[in-house]
Amino acid sequence: MVDPLTSGSTILLVLVALAAFAVVVTAIKVAVKLAVRLGLVAAVVLAALYAAGIVSP
């Protein structure tokens, strides 16, 4: 699987590296957004549970 990539031109290798970098950056952005949303939901749920008296500090 690596052989076709290494036998290509330098420009092709650079393009493949840029595409891989773009995929990694996009995945990290999505992961951060999900983590922030989950954190906000968890904070709201914990605040509601605290207000209801189910959990104590």
C-alpha positions in Angstrom: 0.0 0.0 0.0 2.9 2.3 0.7 4.7 1.4 -2.5 2.5 3.4 -4.9 2.9 6.5 -2.7 6.7 6.3 -2.5 7.1 5.7 -6.3 5.2 8.8 -7.2 6.5 12.3 -7.7 7.4 14.7 -4.9 4.4 16.8 -5.6 2.1 13.9 -5.2 3.7 13.0 -1.8 3.3 16.6 -0.7 -0.4 16.6 -1.7 -0.9 13.3 0.2 0.8 14.8 3.3 -1.4 17.9 3.1 -4.5 15.9 2.7 -3.6 13.7 5.7 -2.8 16.9 7.8 -6.2 18.4 6.8 -8.0 15.2 7.9 -6.2 15.3 11.3 -7.0 19.0 11.8 -10.6 18.4 11.0 -10.8 15.4 13.3 -9.3 17.4 16.2 -11.7 20.3 15.6 -14.7 17.9 15.7 -13.4 16.3 18.9 -12.9 19.6 20.6 -16.5 20.7 19.7 -17.9 17.4 21.0 -15.9 17.7 24.2 -17.1 21.3 24.8 -20.7 20.3 24.2 -20.5 17.2 26.4 -19.0 19.4 29.1 -21.8 21.9 28.9 -24.4 19.2 29.0 -22.7 17.6 32.0 -22.6 20.9 33.8 -26.3 21.6 33.2 -27.3 18.1 34.4 -25.2 18.3 37.5 -26.6 21.8 38.3 -30.1 20.4 37.9 -29.3 17.4 40.1 -27.9 19.8 42.7 -30.9 22.0 42.6 -33.2 19.1 43.0 -31.3 17.9 46.0 -30.2 14.6 44.5 -26.5 15.3 44.9 -24.7 17.4 47.4 -21.4 19.2 47.1 
